[in-house]
Amino acid sequence: HALIQQHVYDNIPIEERRRLHLDLGTYIASEISLDASLRVTDDAAAKSAEVGVRDLNLGESSDVVDVDVDDAHEGKLSPTTTTPSLSSSSSPSYPLVAIATNQINFAGPDSVSNRPEQIRFAGWNLHAGNDAAERSNFQAALYFYETGAAFLGRKDDDEDNIDGDNGLWQDDSHWLCRMLHEGSAAAYFAVGDHSLAEKHAMAVIDNVPFEDSLISQYIIIRVLDNLGRYSEAVTYGLDLLSRLKFDIPSEATPSAVMRAMADTGRACSAYSFDQITSTHHIVDEKKRTIMNIANVLTISFFRYASPYLPLVGCAVVNYSLQNGVCEESASAFLIFGYFKNSLEGKYAEGCYWGNVVLKILQEARVQTKTTLQTDASVTMYLSFLYYPFKELAFRQLKLYPKCTAIGEMEIGLMALVFSLTLSFYGGEKLSLILKSAEELISNIMKHSREGAKMALLNKLLIDELMGNSSGDFPDFGGVVHDEYSLFFDAQTKQNTQLIEGIHIRHFNSAFWMGDYAEANKRSQAILALPSSKMLKIHTVFHTFFMGLIAFHMYRDGEGDDYLEKGKEALDKMEVWGNCSAANYINKLLLLKAEHHASMCNIEAAKAAFQASVRAARDYGLVHEQGLACELYGKFLTSIIETDEALCWLKCAHACYMQWGATAKAVQVWKDHNLDMPMPGGNVGSFVNKHGREW
């Protein structure tokens, strides 16, 4: 039966067939009031042009565009004043819109020679494309956007001439053409075709006034970042901010940065916490888009370790105070608080601004890419100083479904990477983290190869601690086939974040396996990077481990410089210990113990070692409980209290086994000959209650 129908259809003359599709399409459209339901006015064009693809929440665009019947017959098209939600009751049924538009598309652009009708049907395609994008069906969205462009004049084989003038950019369809290109750019970005996303965005930038190109400028920056072109993204972004009249010094000198921080601090001091966090201001879409551009730029600035990052943060904070604080402002306050910690060492103020960010996010009207990105970032760059790692790991885990709900898979997967990092530093069982990391790498590869590389570093470290073979190296494409080529690729792209991550992974591995010479070498490489001056969770552990190494090397006769380095680490940990006892008090006590040991204050050292073991146990940090037991055992061995030392070293072995670090546990067993019978010792009150779990 179907074959007979197809045969009959194929034998209908082409012109008659096209007229049939046109009649069907227009009939369905009339039945659902497709034209009339979104009647538009000429005055709204400028306002709606600012709306565009709101925040480029790929799959969340709420802009509904169609043609007023009267305007269409006059060859006019302008966007709706109110831009109602696509899912609102005022919008025609999505399937029927798609069916009506498809019938017109089956007829094809060649079937319509009347300019007003061409514009009308291009508008239907924009509407259907936005509907599809809202439902994260980006392939369908691309079909509608590209067909809409074809109705305006571009031919199917004109892909290499996207910005060419084939009727697309005529005055009567200029705005519609822009919206179709922006939709195509966003959809191509969503499906991972960055080359075509860039072409469509550049077509808009080349053909519209600067103030109308902001959505496309935003897409360009995201493309550059996703392609690893961080230096280019930073240069492009600074030029863009300059054109947007942001007052950013031409040189990011230390004095310029500190002056900007001080000026911004004075501006903020005029407002109370409640005034700053009130997001009930009416902030127009153009200003929100400008803040979003600045927000997405900060990602590349972080990866590139650009000295302009604090200047951009300060500029956007001031912009928000002048134009109204909204959800898009949260990222700027995050950067400001971050540099309060990193540059000024004012941790109480850093905590204050972190709470400002969390309050703004809490008051957000809807979850967007910007709010979710900021939510993930505030954990990794501010909250880790003030809240327990395990609590933050769970918070990142809960962020994932929020991201997937609006189609922001990349942010959701990066939140899972952050969760694994926090779980590792929080002492969660390594086998569980490893299983999650392996699943995550395969999933994140589809969305962000740069994110997959960061997740891989976690996996490689855990494999070494567990004594596993790392298995096959993931296929990143190109020349990246092992960790050496990964490092070379990061250097080529000037991805400072990844370069630092690779050094930190080797530093952590060397420290845990007791290779202090290699750890010291890696530390020098880390400190040589400009990003090492930017405080993050890895910085805390690098400082902690290097403090322990420094005291050890001092006692080995390597020089007084190491004693000073150890004391510097101790001083920093004292400050961080005041921020969160759950995360840092055991580390502070362990550094104090090593310092007392270095000063030959034996009784004080013993008391501090034991206090560190207790604190680590009480806060569930089994890996650092093992570390404190191991270092205490080594100290007791050095003062010839071998029986007691053996007890503590066996406790260290048990803790490492509970953590899942089999290779580390085996090393402790072999290095200290723990096959010897267990002597009598009083360590029961310092170890975990459930010894059977070891």
N, C-alpha and C positions, 0 to 999 in steps of 0.2 A: 504493500500500500504506500509506504514511504517513498519507494523508488518511483512509483507511478506519479506521485505528487511532485517529486523532484523533476521528473521528465517533463511534466506539464509546465512546471515553473521555468525550466530551462528553455522551453520553446516559446515562451512569451517574448515578444520583441523587446529589445533593451529599453527603448524609450517608454514603452507601456509599463514595463516592469518598474522603472524608476518612478513613474507617476503613481503606480500602485503603492510603493513604499512611502512616497511623500504624502499620499492621501491617508494612509494608515497612521503615519506618524503625527500628522496634524490633527487627525480625528481623536487619537488617544490624548494628545496634548490639550485639546479643547475640553475633553471630558473631565480631565483633572485640573482644568484651569491653570495650566502650566505658565502661560504668559501673564494672566491677570493676577495670579496668586502672589507674584513678586513684582508688582507694578513699581516702576522706578521714576525718579525725577532727575532732571539735569543738575539741580543744585547740589546733589549729594556726591557727585563724582570725586571732588577733591577730598571730602572726608573719608569716603570708603577706600580711596586709593591708599590711605594710611593704614587701613585695617589689613588688607592683603591676607597673607597666610599667617594668621595670628601666632606669633612666637615660633613659627615654622614647627608646630607640633605635628609632625608628619602624621597625618591621619586624624587631626583634630581641627582642621580648618572649618570655621563656622560661617564662612562668607558664601552667601547664596546670591547668585547673579542670574538674571534673565532679562528678557526684553519686554518692555511695555508694548502692547499691540500697536497703539497709536504711534509711539516713537519708532517702532520697527518699520512701519510703513513710510515714515519720514526719513529712514536711514539713520536714526539716532540710537545710541545705547549708552546708558549711564547706570551706575550701580545703585542698589537700594540704600535708602537712608538709614534704615535700622538694622540691616544685615541680620535677619532672624536666624536662629539656629536651624541647621538642616534637619534636625530631628524634631523640630517643633511642630505643633499641630497646624501651623500656617503653611508648612511646606508640603507639596504634593508627595504622594507615596514614592519612595525611592525606586522600587522595581518598575513602577509605571513610567517614571521619568526616564529611566534607563531604556525601557522598551520603546517609548516614543522617540527618544533620541537615536536609538539604534536603527529604527525604521528609516529615519532621515539619512543616517549614515550609510545604510544599504543603498539608498538612491545615489549617494555620493555627491561631492562638491560640484562635479561637472553637470549635475542635473539642475543646478540653480544658477541662473545668470543674473537675477535681480539682486542688486546690492543690499537693500534692506533685508531681504530674505536670507542672504548669506550671513549677515550680521546676526539675524535672529537665530539661525540654526547653530552658529558658532557659540552664541550665548547659551543655548540648550546644552551643548557639549561641555561648556565650562561648569554649568550647574551639575550635570551628571558626573563630571570628573571630581568636583568637590564632594559630592555625595559618596563616591567610591573611595576617595582619599580619607574621608571621615571614618569609613569602615575599614581602614588599613588595607584596602584592595588597590594597591598602587599600580599594578599592571593594568587593571581596568581604567584607573584614573588616567594613566598615560595614553591609553587608546582614545579616550574622550578628549583630552587636552590637545593631542596631536591632530585628531580629526577636526576639532574646532579651528585649529590654525589652518588646516587645509581649506576649510570653507572660506577663510579670509583671504586665501591667495597662495599659501605655500603648497608646493606639490610634494607628493610622498617621497620623491627622490631628492628633496632639497635639504636633507639632514645636515650636509656639510655647509649649507648656506643659511643657517638658522636666522642669522641677523640680516639676511639680504632683504631687499625691498621688492617683494612679489605681491604687493597689495596689503601686506600685513600691517604696516605702520601708517596707513592712511588716517587722516584726521577723524573720519567717522567711525573708526574701529580701533583707535590708538589705545584707549584704556582696556578694551577687551583683549587686544593682542598682548598687552602687558600681563594681564591676569592669566592668560593661557600659558605664557612663557614661565611665569612664576610657578604656576601649578606643575608644569612639566619639570622644571628644575627641582622642585621639592620632591616630586615623585621619583625622578631619576636618582636623587640623593638617597631616598628611602630604599630603593632596590639595589643600591651599591654601584650604580653607573656614574661615577664622579665626573668623568669626562663630559658626558652629555649634560649633566647637571650644571657644570661650569659653563658650557656653551650657551645654554638657555638663559642662565643668569646674566651672562655677559651681553646677550642680545638685548635684554631689558636695559642694562646699564648704558649701553651704547645708543639707545634710541629714546630714552625718556630723560626728563630733567633729574638732576641729582636727588632732589628731595623725594622724588617718586620711585627711586631705585633702592630704597633702604632694605626692603625684603630680599632683593637679589644680592645686595652687598653682604647681607647676613649669610646667605647660602654660600657665597664665594668663600667666606672665611671658614665655614664649616668644611667645605671641600678641601681647602688648603690644609687644614688641620688633619683631616682624615687621610689625606695622601702623604702625611708626614713632612709637608713643606712648611716647617715651623718658622724658619727664618723669613720666608716670603710672607707668611701670615702675619708676623709681627710688623714687618715693614709696611705691608698693605694696611694693616689695622691702624697703625699710628697716623698714616696719611689720611685715612678715613675719619679718625677722631678729630684731626686738625680741621678737615673740611666741615665737620659738624660743630666747630667752634669750641671744642673742649680746650681748656687752658692747661696744656701739658708742656713743661719745659722742653726745649730742643735737646738738652743733654741731661741724662739721668745721673747727675753727680750725687754723691752722698749728702752734700749740703742742700741740694734741691729737693731730695727725697725727704730729709728731716724737716725742712721748711714746710713742705706740703703737708706732712703729718701733723706738724704743730698748728698750721692754719686750719686744717680740717678739724682737729680736736677742738679748737676755739669755736668754730662754727657749730659743732655738735653740742657744745656745752650750753648753748642757748636753749636747748630743748630737753624736756624730761624724757624718761624711758617711755612713758605712755604716749607722749606726743610723737616720738620717733617711730614707734611701732604701730601707730594707728594707720591702717591702710584704707581708710574710708575716703581718701581724697579722690577726686575725679581727675585721673591722669589720661590724657588723650593717647590714642593708639600710636601716633607718631613718636611720642616721647617714650612709650613702652618699647617700641621697636629699637629706638636709639640705645636704650639701656640693655636690651637683649644683644645688640651688636657688641657693646662693651663686655657683656657677660661671656659671650662665646669667645671673644678675644682672649680672655684671661686663661683659657685652657691652653692655648698655644704659648702664651707668655709664661705659664708655669713650666711647660715642657721644655721651653727654650731657656728657662731661667733668666728671662729678660729683666734688666734693672728698672724697666719702665713700669713693671707691674704695680708697685705701690703708688706710683703717680697716677696711673689709670684708676686704681681703686679710689684714691682721694678725689679725683675729678668727678667720678660717678656719684660718690657720696654727696658732694656739694650740689651736683645736678639734681639729685633726688630731693635734697632739702629745699631747693629752690622751686622744683616743679611738682612736688608731692611724692611721698614714699609709697611704693606699691610692691607687689611680690617681686618684680624685676629688680628692685633696689637691694634685695637681701644679699646678693653676691658681692656687691660693693662693700657693704658693712662687714661681710666675712673677711674680705681682703684687708680692710682697715684694722679689724681686730687681730688678724693674723700677723700683721706687721707691728702692731702694738707689742706682741710677744716677741717676734723675731728680731726686730730692730731696736726696740726700746726696752725690752725685758719687763714690761709692765703687765704682769700676768693677771692681776685683778681686773685691769681694764680690758684685757683680751677676753676674759670670762664674761665681762659685761656685754661686749659686742657680740660674743657668741650667743648670749641669751637674747639679744636684740634680733639676731638672725632667726633663731628658733621661734620667737614670738611672731615675727612677720610670716614665717612659713606656716605657722599654726593658723594664722588669720587668713591665709590664702583662700580666695573664692573657689578656685579650681586647681587641680593638679596639672601643671604644665611642664614642658621640658626644663624650663628655667628653674622652677621651684624644686623639681626632683634632682636636677644637677647640683643645686645649691645644698639641698638636704644631704646628698652624698658627700659633698666636699666639706661641709662644716664638721662632719665627723672626723675626716682624715686630717684636717688642718687646724682644727681648734678644739673640738670636744674631747679628743684623745688625752688632752692634758687634765681634764676635769672629771671625766666619768670613767667607770671601770670598763676595761677592754671588752669583757664578755657581754656587758650590757650594750655596748656600741655595736658589737658584732651582730647581736640579735636585731638591733635597730636597722642595720644595713640589710639584713635578711628580709625584714618586713617591707623594705623599700622596693624590693624586686617586683612583687605583684602589682604595686601601684604603677610602676613604670610600664609593665607589659600591658596593663589595662588601657593605656593611651598610645600603645605602639612604640614606646621609647625603649626598645630592647637593649640598645647600646648602653644607656645609663643604668638600666636594671642589671645587666651583666657586670658592669664595672662596680656596682654596689656589692655584688657577690664577691668580686675580687677583693674589695676592701674588707668584706666580712671575713674572708679566709685569712687575710693578713692579720686582722685583729684577733681572730681565733688562735692563730699561731703564737702571737706574742702573749695571748692570754693563757697559754698552756693547755689548750684543748688537745685531745688525743690525736696524734699525728696521722694514724690510719684513716680516721674520719675526714680530716682535712684533705688528705691526699686523694681519697675517692671523690670528694667534691671538686677538687682542683682538676682532676682528669676529665670529669664530665663538663666542667665549666669551659675548659680550653676548647673542646670540640664545638661547643655551642657558640662561644664568643667569636670564634674564627669567622663565622658567617656575617658578623656585624662590625667587628673592630679588630683588625690584626694587631694593632698597637696594644689594645687591651689584652689580647691573648698572650702577647709577649710578656707582659707584666705578670699574668697568672702563671705562665710557664716558669718564671723565676722562683715563685713559691714552691712549685712542684719539684724543681731540681734540688732545692735546698732540703726539702723533706725527704726526698729519695736518698740523699747522702746521709742524713741523720738516721734513717731507718735501715741503711745498708742495702738499698734496692738498686737494681739496674734501672737506669732512666728510660730504657726502651727507645722506640723510634722517635726521632725529632719531628715535631709537627711540620707540615708543609706550609711554609709562609710564602712560597713562590719566589721566583728570582734567585738571587745568590744565597739566600739565608737557608742553610741546611744544617748548621750546628751552632753551638754557643759562640764560637769564635767569629763566624760570619755574622751572627746576630749583633755582636759588639761592633763589628766593622760597619754594618748597615746603620746602626744607631749613630755612629760617628759621622757617617756620610750625610745623614739627615739632620745632624746636629740636635738629636733628640737627647738633651741633657738628662731628662727624667729617666729614660731607659738606660743611658750610660751609667748614671748613678745607681740605678736599680741592680745592674749587673755586678758592679763593684760591691754593693751592699750584700748581695747574695753570696759572693765569695768570701767577703769579710765575716759574715755570720757563720758560714760553714767552717772557716778556718778557726774562728774563736771556739765554737762548740767542740771541735775535734782537737783542740789544744795546740794548734799550730800558730803560736803567737807571732812568729816571725812573718808568716804569710799574712796574718791578720793586720799586723803593723804596716806592711807594704800596701795592702789594699786600703787601709785607712788614709795613707798619704795620698793615694789616687782620689779618694772621696773628697778629702779636704782641698784638693787642687781644683775642684769643680766649683763654679760660682753658686750652684744650687745648694751646696753644703751649708751655706750661711742661712738658708731658709728652713726654719724649724718645722719638722714633721715627725711622725712616729718613729721613722727609722733613725732620725737624729738622736732621739732619746736613747735608743739601744746602742747606737754607735758610741755615744758619750759614755754610757754605762760600761760597756765592754772594754773600751779603751782605758777607762779609769782602772779597771781590774788588771788589765795587761800592764799598765804603767807601774802600778805598785809592785807587781810581780817582777818586772824587769829591773826596778830599782833594787829590790832585794837580791836580784841576781848580779848586782854590781855593774849595771849598765850606765849608771850616772845619775847625778842629782836632778837632771832635767826631768827624768821620769817621775820623780817624787812630786815635782811641781805640776806635771800634767795630771797626775792622779788627784792631787788636791783641787785642781781646776774642775775636774769631773765631779768630785765630791761637792764642791760649792754649787754647781749647777743642779745636782740631784737634790740638794737641800731645798732649793727654790721649788723644783718640780714636786718634791714631796709635800710641800704645803698646798699644792693644787689638788692632789688626789692621793690619799694614803693607800687606797686599794691598789693603785698601779705602781707606786713608787717607794713606799716606805721600806719595803724589804730590800730594794736596791740601794737605798740610802744607807741602811744598816750594814749591808754587805760591803759597801765602799768604806764605811767607817771602820769595819773590822779589818779590812786590808790596810787601811791607814795606820791603825793601832799596831798591826803586825809589823808594818814597815818601821814604826818608831819603837819597836821592841817592848811595847806595852802589852804584855802577854795576857794578863787577866782581863783587861778592857777588851782586847781582841776576842778572847773566848766568849765573853758576854755578848759582844756585838754579833759574832757569828751565830750563836744560838738564837739571839733575838731575830736575826734575819731568817733563819730556818722557820721559826714560829710564825713570823709575819707572812712568809710565802705560803706556808701551810694554811693559815687562817683565811687567806684571800684566794685559795685555790690555784696558786701558781706552781703546779707540781714540778715544772721544768726548772724554775728558779729555786725551788726547794732543793732539788737535786744539785743544782749548781752551788748553793750555799753549803750543802753537806760535803760536796767534793772539795771545795776550797778550804773548808774547815779541816777536813781530813788531811789535806796536803800541808796545812799549817801545823797541825799536831805532829805530822811526820817530821817536819823540819825542826821541831823542838824535842824530838825523840820520845814522844808519847805515842808509841806505835800501836799499842793495844786499843787505846781510845780512837786513834786515827782509823784503824781497821773497821771499827763499828760505824763510824760516820761515812766511810767510803762505801761500805755495803749499803748503807741507807741511800747514798747517792745513786748507786747502781739500781736499787729498787725503784727510786723515783723516776729515773730515766726509762726503765722498762715500763712503768705505768704510763709515762708520757708517750711511749712508742718509739723512742729513739734507740733502737736496738744496737746500731753501730756504735753510738756513744757509750751505751751501757757495757758493751763487750770491751771497748777500749779501756774503760775504767777498771773492769775486772782484770784484764791482762796486765795493764800498767802497774797495778798495785798488788798483784798476786793474791787476789781475793779467794783463791781456792783454799787458803788457810782456814782452819776452824775458827768460828766466830767466838772471840773472847768475851768475857763479861763486860758489859758497858751499860750506862744509863742514858739511852737516847729515846726511850719509849715515848716520852711526852713531847718529842719534837717531830715525830713521824706521823704519817696519815693513819687514821683509825683503821682503815680497811686494808691491812697489810696483805690480805689474800688477793687483792686486785693486782698486786705486783707480780 
